[in-house]
């Protein structure tokens, strides 16, 4: 990982910690003129991925003890998503 994007709620401690690990930390600032929910660039992609994983439940919770096990759950969930999109079959929720 080279760069981490964080919310504006994070302050200089996160930037300093990232620098100590050799990771650049960019704080995504919100435009003060915006009202309500406005997707932020780059971070929206990550939030969309979390939303895609949410119906699969297990990758959303931190049940796994090993990173490799957690990674395999994400591959499992995304394989299901891609297969359903490719075949145009409905999700388990009937949507």
Beta strands, then each sheet from edge to edge (+ up, - down):
strand 1: 3-6
strand 2: 24-27
sheet 1: 1+ 2+
end
